Amino acid sequence: MSDGNSRRRWYGLVAISIAVALIIVDSTIVNVAVPNIVNDLGLTSSQVQWVQESYTLVFAATLLIWGALADRIGRRRMLLIGVVVFVVASGLAAVANSGEALIGARIIQGFGGAMILPTTLSLINVGFTGRDRGIAFAVWGSTIGGMVALGPLLGGWLTTSFSWRWAFGINLPIGLIIVAGVLLFVDESRADEDRGIDVVGALLSAVTFASLAFGLIEGRTYGWWSSTKPFELGSWTWPFAISPVPVAFAITLIAGSIFVVRTLRRTAAGLPTLFRFDLFGINSFRNGNIAALIVSLGEFGIVLSLPLWLQNVLGYTAFQTGLVLLGLAIGSFTASGISAALSRHLQPAAMVRAGIVAEIVGIAALGLVISPTSSWLAVVPCLFVYGFGVGLATAQLTGVVLVDVPVQRSGEGSGLQSTARQIGSALGIAILGTVLFTTAAVSLENGLEDLGVPPAARTGIVNAVVDSAGGAIPGLSGDPRTAAAAPVAQQAFSDATRNAAFTAAGFLVLGLLATLSLGDRPRGRHAPGYAAQEGPADTPALT
């Protein structure tokens, strides 16, 4: 391969990485901008929730669809379509004048984001081989880890210095850069065979994953069995005593079962399907996806609770919180920088394990230093180590999962891998959110009881702190009637954040154990030296 073509591939990787950064930054920016959006548009509590969750639900529900479709219509084309959809939706969100308009724009963003993520993976899987492929995935993974931390910093700056609308408007110039870079430096690729499109299978897949994501994310809010809070959708309110969450899980089971049976039958008959289950006959793909799902349970969970603790207990502003989280980003990008050197001495699966070990050390250390009197000087080094592990493990695990997937099925495999991670993330958020708020409520209740606060007042304070995700804590010290409860609330929320960190570390330990089933021997077209070969990619036996 000529030096010119080699340079062109790496320029293309820059464009692909910026596309990944676009969707990751946007999802984290919104969390910081929400208070200002509420004040400007007068959102209800239900609308606030849907501004955040509508994007996630659509994203999780359609990842698999767009990944498989990209194999058929062209991966570069799907990436460009996704970027255009995402940018147009961002423009609509930036000019939204009501909660309904903003939620609608977020739904469209979810479609665009789901087109982008698996397609970036499949383009890297197709475009790089051998050691270059490991480096490319390291850049991809470190971009995700770094942007998770940079998003709050950028969002805090844009919201504070300009307007929350710029949190969406910033996507327009970034989108133009991505489109230009992809058109100039990324080659088109698609599957050799056109298997058609299974529309019914796509709809069943969307229903399955949307209902699963809804149940996992909203279980703590609406109740895992009985309704604990009214579920509202526009002007309609859920009328039953049973929570919508178990109903969502029932829909997941029914739609998922129909999808599996229907896919198996259509595969046997040679008819088009969204994906074929024979991919799970590839050991590295099957075992890697299991490990990725478990690791995702704990990998980004602390990002849910840490900003709440920093702002509501330590009193940091949104911008200061972003500066603290910058430690995670620096660690992630550092891992990207040294991954090429490490790849000369360690196989990808070994690098995955090393990264997960670093994550465990960083997040466990973070749990040890969390207290109402903690300093950022103690927190940032822990985040750096954690971010280093994320940057090292995330990309290499992605490479391990896809290493033996036939090149013509890269979009299909990437969609499945992204979906497994998304399910793991949703499950992790559900579990860690439950740990955070349940233990905060119990600890605060016990602390207030020891303080001699009457039962009715205890209940009011506990509900205010938990329902506001800790946002009510700063106000306690400003009211003479509740000033004595403020230190107790700060300690309770710190204890809960510590418990969430240790729980995340526990999931990562399980993920580390799951990676022991992954082999270290590079195979197929991604083995060292294969890059020098010409001709079609080899297709591994599905064993």
C-alpha positions as MATLAB code, in Angstrom:
seq = 'MSDGNSRRRWYGLVAISIAVALIIVDSTIVNVAVPNIVNDLGLTSSQVQWVQESYTLVFAATLLIWGALADRIGRRRMLLIGVVVFVVASGLAAVANSGEALIGARIIQGFGGAMILPTTLSLINVGFTGRDRGIAFAVWGSTIGGMVALGPLLGGWLTTSFSWRWAFGINLPIGLIIVAGVLLFVDESRADEDRGIDVVGALLSAVTFASLAFGLIEGRTYGWWSSTKPFELGSWTWPFAISPVPVAFAITLIAGSIFVVRTLRRTAAGLPTLFRFDLFGINSFRNGNIAALIVSLGEFGIVLSLPLWLQNVLGYTAFQTGLVLLGLAIGSFTASGISAALSRHLQPAAMVRAGIVAEIVGIAALGLVISPTSSWLAVVPCLFVYGFGVGLATAQLTGVVLVDVPVQRSGEGSGLQSTARQIGSALGIAILGTVLFTTAAVSLENGLEDLGVPPAARTGIVNAVVDSAGGAIPGLSGDPRTAAAAPVAQQAFSDATRNAAFTAAGFLVLGLLATLSLGDRPRGRHAPGYAAQEGPADTPALT';
ca = [
       0.000    0.000    0.000;
       1.450    3.416   -1.009;
       2.302    6.085    1.561;
      -0.389    8.313    0.046;
      -3.096    5.698    0.530;
      -1.833    4.968    4.034;
      -1.988    8.646    5.000;
      -5.459    8.882    3.478;
      -6.692    6.050    5.718;
      -5.455    7.848    8.826;
      -7.025   11.120    7.724;
     -10.245    9.163    7.266;
      -9.873    7.822   10.811;
      -9.770   11.412   12.079;
     -13.092   12.127   10.351;
     -14.595    8.901   11.718;
     -13.396    9.724   15.253;
     -14.897   13.211   15.074;
     -18.206   11.587   14.072;
     -18.060    9.409   17.190;
     -17.167   12.461   19.281;
     -20.201   14.280   17.879;
     -22.739   11.855   19.322;
     -20.908   11.173   22.595;
     -20.389   14.860   23.418;
     -23.997   15.684   22.611;
     -25.372   13.072   25.014;
     -23.269   14.446   27.886;
     -23.726   18.151   27.049;
     -27.494   17.868   27.425;
     -27.203   16.694   31.039;
     -25.362   19.901   31.956;
     -27.710   22.158   29.965;
     -30.994   20.752   31.348;
     -31.436   23.265   34.239;
     -31.183   26.197   31.824;
     -33.521   24.498   29.347;
     -36.087   24.049   32.120;
     -35.943   27.736   33.036;
     -36.152   28.876   29.408;
     -38.863   26.569   28.071;
     -40.736   25.900   31.322;
     -40.481   22.115   31.017;
     -42.456   19.821   33.302;
     -40.605   17.118   35.241;
     -41.953   14.524   32.812;
     -40.693   16.515   29.819;
     -37.260   16.879   31.421;
     -37.033   13.114   31.687;
     -38.090   12.591   28.087;
     -35.614   15.167   26.782;
     -32.899   12.924   28.198;
     -34.407    9.482   27.635;
     -36.077    9.801   24.204;
     -32.662    9.964   22.536;
     -31.374    6.945   24.470;
     -34.420    4.797   23.710;
     -34.368    5.459   19.952;
     -30.592    5.040   19.864;
     -30.698    1.647   21.595;
     -33.700    0.441   19.604;
     -32.283    1.050   16.118;
     -28.521    0.393   16.406;
     -28.893   -3.121   15.035;
     -31.078   -1.999   12.138;
     -28.728    0.652   10.787;
     -25.624   -1.497   11.274;
     -27.085   -4.289    9.153;
     -28.548   -1.884    6.580;
     -25.141   -0.217    6.153;
     -23.737   -3.508    4.842;
     -26.307   -3.389    2.076;
     -26.467    0.277    0.974;
     -22.860    1.231    1.756;
     -21.170    1.999    5.065;
     -19.818    5.408    4.098;
     -23.229    6.370    2.712;
     -24.932    5.344    5.962;
     -22.418    7.357    7.999;
     -23.057   10.459    5.883;
     -26.828   10.026    6.160;
     -26.507    9.648    9.928;
     -24.396   12.795   10.265;
     -26.854   14.821    8.159;
     -29.849   13.537   10.163;
     -28.067   14.267   13.436;
     -27.027   17.779   12.391;
     -30.487   18.693   11.076;
     -32.058   17.428   14.311;
     -29.498   19.450   16.305;
     -30.569   22.563   14.427;
     -34.214   21.839   15.244;
     -33.300   21.364   18.916;
     -31.364   24.649   18.957;
     -34.417   26.636   17.814;
     -37.059   24.644   19.743;
     -39.560   26.863   21.541;
     -41.393   24.177   23.504;
     -40.769   20.940   25.355;
     -42.613   18.947   22.710;
     -40.481   20.390   19.893;
     -37.270   19.659   21.787;
     -38.299   16.063   22.530;
     -39.179   15.564   18.851;
     -35.750   16.841   17.824;
     -34.073   14.528   20.331;
     -35.920   11.534   18.865;
     -34.601   12.404   15.397;
     -31.115   12.820   16.898;
     -31.426    9.293   18.274;
     -31.959    7.922   14.765;
     -28.933    9.831   13.463;
     -26.710    8.747   16.346;
     -27.694    5.097   15.867;
     -26.711    5.345   12.193;
     -23.306    6.788   13.075;
     -21.943    4.581   15.875;
     -22.003    1.042   14.379;
     -21.042    2.393   10.961;
     -17.849    3.980   12.318;
     -16.941    0.608   13.807;
     -17.536   -1.305   10.582;
     -15.557    1.231    8.521;
     -12.546    0.755   10.810;
     -12.995   -3.018   10.712;
     -12.958   -2.922    6.912;
     -10.267   -0.282    6.422;
      -7.501   -1.458    8.771;
      -5.676   -4.731    9.304;
      -2.923   -6.083   11.519;
      -1.341   -3.758   14.094;
      -2.791   -0.666   12.392;
      -6.228   -1.982   13.189;
      -5.466   -2.128   16.920;
      -4.183    1.457   16.818;
      -7.280    2.605   14.921;
      -9.621    1.003   17.437;
      -7.547    2.524   20.260;
      -8.139    5.985   18.796;
     -11.862    5.190   18.419;
     -12.188    3.927   22.001;
     -10.167    6.754   23.528;
     -12.352    9.235   21.680;
     -15.415    7.785   23.405;
     -13.786    7.798   26.832;
     -12.409   11.291   26.411;
     -15.618   12.793   25.053;
     -17.631   11.383   27.978;
     -15.518   13.654   30.188;
     -15.126   16.616   27.804;
     -18.878   16.855   27.161;
     -19.771   18.310   30.591;
     -16.876   20.777   30.346;
     -17.937   21.983   26.901;
     -21.603   22.002   27.905;
     -20.907   23.978   31.065;
     -18.901   26.571   29.124;
     -21.427   26.963   26.278;
     -24.410   27.111   28.626;
     -22.791   29.536   31.058;
     -21.100   31.834   28.539;
     -23.681   31.781   25.737;
     -26.918   29.761   25.811;
     -28.104   26.185   26.140;
     -29.073   26.442   22.457;
     -25.385   26.440   21.532;
     -25.087   23.041   23.174;
     -26.993   21.837   20.103;
     -25.911   24.533   17.639;
     -22.235   23.586   17.982;
     -23.045   20.361   16.113;
     -23.672   22.189   12.818;
     -20.081   23.282   12.026;
     -18.726   19.997   13.418;
     -21.073   18.088   11.115;
     -19.820   19.991    8.065;
     -16.220   19.082    8.956;
     -17.167   15.409    9.279;
     -18.996   15.314    5.933;
     -16.037   16.928    4.152;
     -13.532   14.567    5.799;
     -15.562   11.429    5.048;
     -16.096   12.394    1.401;
     -12.391   13.144    0.913;
     -10.692   10.354    2.851;
     -13.073    7.424    3.498;
     -13.719    4.805    0.807;
     -17.124    3.261    0.290;
     -17.617   -0.404    1.166;
     -20.567   -2.766    1.258;
     -21.376   -6.470    1.439;
     -20.750   -8.499   -1.712;
     -24.177  -10.094   -1.508;
     -27.489   -8.236   -1.354;
     -29.715  -10.208    0.989;
     -32.567   -7.698    0.899;
     -34.169   -6.002    3.887;
     -36.349   -7.721    6.475;
     -38.744   -4.899    7.394;
     -40.807   -6.942    9.864;
     -37.636   -8.188   11.560;
     -36.387   -4.621   11.834;
     -39.624   -3.521   13.508;
     -39.535   -6.467   15.930;
     -35.916   -5.668   16.782;
     -36.772   -2.008   17.442;
     -39.675   -2.928   19.713;
     -37.554   -5.476   21.582;
     -34.652   -3.175   22.341;
     -36.751   -0.037   22.929;
     -38.929   -1.789   25.522;
     -35.870   -3.382   27.155;
     -34.043   -0.041   27.378;
     -37.169    1.661   28.750;
     -37.608   -0.957   31.466;
     -33.964   -0.904   32.537;
     -33.710    2.889   32.607;
     -37.107    3.740   34.111;
     -37.538    0.934   36.667;
     -36.313    3.068   39.556;
     -38.488    5.998   38.487;
     -41.839    4.303   37.913;
     -41.437    1.170   40.043;
     -40.281   -2.328   39.179;
     -43.758   -3.773   39.788;
     -46.295   -1.378   41.331;
     -46.516    2.200   40.077;
     -44.603    4.580   42.352;
     -44.944    7.623   40.076;
     -47.425    8.516   37.296;
     -46.090    7.753   33.827;
     -47.072   10.586   31.483;
     -46.760   10.773   27.728;
     -47.971   14.170   26.566;
     -51.458   14.615   27.997;
     -51.945   10.855   28.524;
     -51.293    9.278   31.940;
     -50.712    5.558   32.629;
     -54.033    4.428   34.191;
     -53.034    1.153   35.872;
     -51.794    0.292   39.372;
     -49.096   -1.946   37.891;
     -46.019   -0.068   36.725;
     -45.381    0.236   32.966;
     -41.939   -1.290   33.568;
     -42.988   -4.979   33.911;
     -45.299   -4.451   30.940;
     -42.294   -3.211   28.957;
     -40.297   -6.287   29.960;
     -43.205   -8.518   28.874;
     -43.221   -6.787   25.487;
     -39.447   -7.373   25.288;
     -39.897  -11.090   25.933;
     -42.749  -11.508   23.443;
     -41.290   -9.408   20.630;
     -37.802  -10.853   21.187;
     -39.067  -14.432   21.081;
     -40.978  -13.805   17.870;
     -37.910  -12.139   16.369;
     -35.622  -15.073   17.229;
     -37.995  -17.772   15.959;
     -38.813  -15.812   12.818;
     -35.132  -15.096   12.085;
     -34.157  -18.757   12.469;
     -36.939  -19.872   10.138;
     -36.144  -17.270    7.502;
     -32.424  -18.088    7.684;
     -33.182  -21.790    7.114;
     -35.378  -20.857    4.149;
     -32.704  -18.574    2.657;
     -34.845  -15.449    3.075;
     -33.512  -11.989    4.056;
     -33.023  -11.370    7.785;
     -31.776   -8.439    9.859;
     -28.848  -10.589   10.991;
     -27.958  -14.275   11.106;
     -27.286  -16.051   14.363;
     -24.336  -17.887   12.868;
     -22.180  -14.900   13.875;
     -22.483  -16.155   17.436;
     -20.828  -19.369   16.278;
     -17.582  -17.359   16.083;
     -15.960  -17.854   19.484;
     -14.266  -14.452   19.640;
     -17.478  -12.664   18.641;
     -19.712  -14.540   21.078;
     -17.360  -14.422   24.073;
     -16.281  -10.865   23.318;
     -19.866   -9.616   23.283;
     -20.559  -11.290   26.624;
     -17.487   -9.607   28.088;
     -18.399   -6.231   26.504;
     -21.894   -6.346   27.970;
     -20.613   -7.104   31.478;
     -17.839   -4.494   31.306;
     -20.358   -1.877   30.116;
     -22.346   -2.467   33.308;
     -19.637   -0.730   35.278;
     -17.535    1.153   32.762;
     -19.343    4.493   32.601;
     -21.631    4.102   35.608;
     -19.644    6.472   37.806;
     -20.252    9.275   35.284;
     -23.914    9.097   36.382;
     -23.285    9.745   40.077;
     -20.006   11.673   40.218;
     -21.266   14.972   38.686;
     -24.219   14.946   41.096;
     -21.872   14.508   44.061;
     -19.412   17.148   42.865;
     -22.105   19.786   42.375;
     -24.555   19.033   45.173;
     -22.160   17.993   47.944;
     -18.864   19.743   47.162;
     -20.620   22.769   45.643;
     -18.810   22.805   42.293;
     -20.320   24.619   39.318;
     -21.102   22.779   36.073;
     -17.910   24.168   34.537;
     -15.780   23.196   37.550;
     -17.294   19.704   37.422;
     -16.264   19.474   33.782;
     -12.712   20.472   34.726;
     -12.545   17.672   37.304;
     -13.859   15.129   34.789;
     -11.147   16.290   32.410;
      -8.864   13.900   34.321;
     -10.802   11.004   32.792;
     -10.398   12.446   29.302;
      -6.650   12.993   29.718;
      -6.219    9.427   30.944;
      -8.204    8.076   28.002;
      -6.218   10.033   25.417;
      -2.954    9.020   27.114;
      -3.918    5.376   26.662;
      -4.517    6.056   22.981;
      -1.062    7.572   22.669;
       0.818    4.612   24.141;
      -1.384    1.808   22.806;
       0.746    1.519   19.665;
       3.869    0.875   21.761;
       2.032   -1.575   24.005;
       0.678   -3.492   21.014;
       4.246   -4.542   20.147;
       4.486   -6.415   23.434;
       0.880   -7.352   24.321;
      -1.826   -9.095   22.344;
      -5.231   -7.332   22.133;
      -6.948   -9.549   24.722;
      -4.092   -8.952   27.173;
      -4.419   -5.199   26.627;
      -8.138   -5.467   27.343;
      -7.385   -7.147   30.673;
      -4.724   -4.560   31.526;
      -7.202   -1.774   30.774;
      -9.942   -3.302   32.910;
      -7.488   -3.750   35.802;
      -6.645   -0.036   35.545;
     -10.365    0.794   35.553;
     -10.906   -1.307   38.683;
      -7.974    0.355   40.474;
      -9.120    3.850   39.494;
     -12.768    3.459   40.404;
     -12.051    1.588   43.658;
      -9.580    4.314   44.663;
     -12.235    6.887   43.850;
     -14.639    5.115   46.194;
     -12.037    5.311   48.956;
     -11.469    9.081   48.639;
     -15.118   10.183   48.326;
     -16.330   12.173   51.350;
     -18.090   15.502   52.006;
     -14.664   17.138   52.510;
     -12.864   15.607   49.507;
     -10.621   17.761   47.337;
     -10.366   17.630   43.570;
      -6.676   16.885   44.114;
      -7.677   13.454   45.428;
     -10.365   12.807   42.822;
      -8.541   13.725   39.598;
      -5.702   11.122   39.855;
      -8.293    8.378   40.374;
     -10.196    9.565   37.286;
      -6.966    9.649   35.284;
      -6.216    5.988   36.092;
      -9.829    5.051   35.390;
      -9.819    6.954   32.085;
      -6.532    5.332   31.105;
      -8.146    1.942   31.588;
     -11.226    2.942   29.594;
      -9.073    4.150   26.706;
      -7.028    0.960   26.727;
      -9.829   -1.566   27.195;
     -12.754   -0.166   25.210;
     -11.107   -0.027   21.809;
      -9.135   -3.244   22.151;
     -12.231   -5.146   23.290;
     -14.058   -3.857   20.228;
     -11.224   -5.139   18.050;
     -11.256   -8.532   19.763;
     -15.018   -8.850   19.240;
     -14.814   -8.101   15.516;
     -11.469   -9.748   14.690;
     -12.973  -12.848   13.037;
     -16.165  -11.289   11.639;
     -16.145  -11.581    7.812;
     -15.490   -8.183    6.260;
     -18.702   -8.287    4.221;
     -20.692   -8.557    7.484;
     -18.891   -5.791    9.375;
     -21.975   -3.586    9.751;
     -24.032   -6.503   11.021;
     -21.354   -7.458   13.549;
     -20.744   -3.864   14.600;
     -24.452   -3.299   15.174;
     -24.678   -6.390   17.383;
     -21.577   -5.359   19.322;
     -22.870   -1.807   19.836;
     -26.256   -3.139   20.928;
     -24.631   -5.446   23.489;
     -22.729   -2.478   24.938;
     -25.866   -0.313   24.968;
     -27.840   -2.980   26.836;
     -24.995   -3.308   29.329;
     -24.859    0.464   29.803;
     -28.625    0.712   30.328;
     -28.530   -2.142   32.827;
     -25.571   -0.537   34.591;
     -27.337    2.829   34.823;
     -30.440    1.118   36.216;
     -28.510   -0.847   38.847;
     -26.073    1.905   39.835;
     -28.880    4.474   39.919;
     -30.844    2.206   42.228;
     -27.772    1.691   44.446;
     -27.086    5.438   44.541;
     -30.557    6.652   45.443;
     -31.644    3.716   47.591;
     -28.569    3.834   49.810;
     -28.743    7.651   49.932;
     -32.339    7.424   51.185;
     -31.541    4.759   53.812;
     -28.420    6.533   55.054;
     -30.178    9.906   55.210;
     -33.187    8.419   56.986;
     -30.943    6.826   59.630;
     -28.876    9.979   60.047;
     -31.916   12.184   60.520;
     -33.382    9.716   63.013;
     -30.155    9.856   65.043;
     -30.431   13.648   64.891;
     -33.900   13.451   66.455;
     -35.808   14.788   63.443;
     -39.584   13.913   63.626;
     -40.787   11.188   61.213;
     -42.876   13.535   59.014;
     -39.995   15.979   58.589;
     -37.571   13.087   57.921;
     -39.773   11.814   55.112;
     -40.033   15.263   53.552;
     -36.278   15.830   53.584;
     -35.459   12.351   52.268;
     -37.998   12.656   49.431;
     -36.728   16.119   48.505;
     -33.104   14.968   48.329;
     -33.795   11.733   46.419;
     -36.377   13.174   44.006;
     -34.027   16.031   43.115;
     -31.056   13.642   42.647;
     -29.286   15.542   45.418;
     -30.189   18.963   44.045;
     -32.029   19.880   47.254;
     -28.916   19.448   49.443;
     -27.449   22.958   48.926;
     -30.801   24.505   49.890;
     -30.956   22.670   53.213;
     -28.136   24.723   54.736;
     -29.791   27.981   53.667;
     -32.988   27.316   55.611;
     -32.657   27.622   59.416;
     -35.290   24.901   59.832;
     -33.200   22.337   57.919;
     -29.635   23.650   58.382;
     -28.776   20.864   60.833;
     -29.819   18.272   58.257;
     -27.451   19.564   55.544;
     -24.264   17.829   56.836;
     -26.215   14.598   57.291;
     -27.485   14.808   53.702;
     -23.988   15.526   52.391;
     -22.607   12.508   54.219;
     -25.469   10.286   53.053;
     -25.025   11.259   49.407;
     -21.268   10.773   49.683;
     -21.798    7.302   51.146;
     -24.201    6.475   48.316;
     -21.753    7.709   45.665;
     -19.036    5.585   47.257;
     -21.320    2.534   47.179;
     -22.080    3.166   43.496;
     -18.341    3.330   42.759;
     -17.648    0.057   44.538;
     -20.597   -1.578   42.752;
     -19.209   -0.435   39.398;
     -15.817   -1.876   40.391;
     -17.526   -5.166   41.170;
     -19.056   -5.317   37.701;
     -15.659   -4.604   36.186;
     -14.174   -7.518   38.131;
     -16.840   -9.766   36.593;
     -15.999   -8.300   33.190;
     -12.322   -9.060   33.774;
     -13.191  -12.670   34.535;
     -15.326  -12.800   31.369;
     -12.325  -11.758   29.251;
     -10.432  -14.863   30.353;
     -12.409  -16.765   27.694;
     -10.911  -14.566   24.965;
      -7.878  -15.851   23.107;
      -4.753  -13.802   22.519;
      -3.802  -15.177   19.101;
      -4.612  -12.723   16.252;
      -6.357  -14.517   13.424;
      -7.809  -14.020    9.980;
      -7.235  -10.939    7.916;
      -6.177   -8.940   11.002;
      -3.100  -11.010   11.777;
       0.268   -9.204   11.524;
       1.544   -9.125    7.966;
      -1.837   -9.564    6.371;
      -1.964   -5.858    5.451;
       0.630   -6.488    2.769;
      -1.605   -8.955    1.010;
      -4.055   -8.064   -1.696;
      -7.358   -9.614   -2.562;
     -10.579  -10.417   -0.735;
     -10.674  -10.947    3.003;
     -10.691  -14.486    4.230;
     -13.856  -15.749    5.844;
     -13.283  -17.731    9.049;
     -15.132  -20.912    9.767;
     -18.127  -20.335   11.991;
     -17.180  -22.726   14.752;
];
